[in-house]
Amino acid sequence: MSQEIVEGPTYPEEKKITAVLDIQVLRDETELTMTNSTARTITPSRAWVNEWWSREFPGLAPGQTITLSLKEFKDRFGDGFRAGGFWATQNPDALVKFEVEQGDGLVGFVVIGQ
């Protein structure tokens, strides 16, 4: 019996980074918290971690704070980001880069520490 491989979205390499905004992404083990301290609204789209894992992004209005679970980020094969946590059996993946698709480009956020 043949099994069909279903692939999800792949990193949009054809899109260029149009801006890096002063929106800080703070990691608290298995979650990311970010506050939009700019005057720019980030519209709902797709967020990317380390150019590999992604998930739907709900949008972020000026002054708004959101928290996203790292466990919801999946690669194109459906494998999740190794977020770590108390019961983790493997070392967590590092968080190096966070981007959100906006129009024809990508907008980078500032990743703060690990």
N, C-alpha and C positions, 0 to 999 in steps of 0.2 A: 504494500500500500504506500503510495507516494504522499508525502506531506508538503503542502504548499507553504512557502516561506513568505510571510507577510512583512513587508518592510515599512517602517514609519518614515517620518521626515528626516532628511539629511541636512547637515549644516549648509546654509546658502553661501557658498564660497564666492559666488558671483556678485554678492552684495558687499559693498564697502562700508567701513565705519564712517558715518557722517558726523558724529559728535561723541564725546565722552562727557557725560553730565555729572554734576556734583550730587549724585544720589549714591549714598554709601550703602553697601551691602554688608551686613554683619552676620556672621555665621555663629549660631549657638548650637553646636554639635550637629543636630539633624534638621535644623531649620534656618532659613534665611529671613532676616528682617530688613526692610528698607523703608526709608522715609523720603518722599520727594520734596526736597528743600529748594527746588527751582520753581520758576513760574511756568514751566512747560508741562503740558498734560501728555502722559504716555498712554497711547491708546491700546485697547486690547489687541493682542497679537501672539507671537511665540517668543518665549525666552530661551536662551541658550547658556549652558554652563560648560566652560572649557571647550567650546566648539564641538561638543559631542552629544551631550544629553540635553533634552528639551522638554518643554511642557507648554500648555496654553498659559498665557499671561493675562490676568484680568484687567490690566490697565492701572494707572497710578496718577491721580489728580494732584495738583500742587498742595502740599501740606499733608497729604494722606500717607499713612503707614500701613504696610501689609506684611504678612508673614507667610512664607511658602515652605512647604515641606520638601527637603531634598529628595526624599524617597519617591516623590511624584515625578521626578525628572527621569526620563527613559531615553535610551539610544534608539537608533533605527531598528534594532532587532528586538526591542522590548525589554532589554536588560536595564536595571535601575542603577542609579548613582549609588555607590557604596557610601552611605551617609555616616555610618558608624552607630554609636549608641551603646548602651549598657550591654545588650545581648549580642552585639556584633561578633561574628566569628572571623572577620577579616579586617585589616586596617582600612580606615576610611580613605576615600579619594580626596585629594587636595582640591580646594576651590581656588582657582587661579583667575578665571575670566568669567564675566557675566555680561551678556548682551541681550538686547530686545530688538526684534524686527520692527522697523517703523518705515512705512512707505517702501521706497526702493533701496533702503539702506539698513544699517544696524546702528543702534545707539548703545554705547558702552556705559556701564555703571562702575563706580569705584569699589573694588573689593578690599575690605579692611581685614587684615590679619587672617589667622586660621582659627 
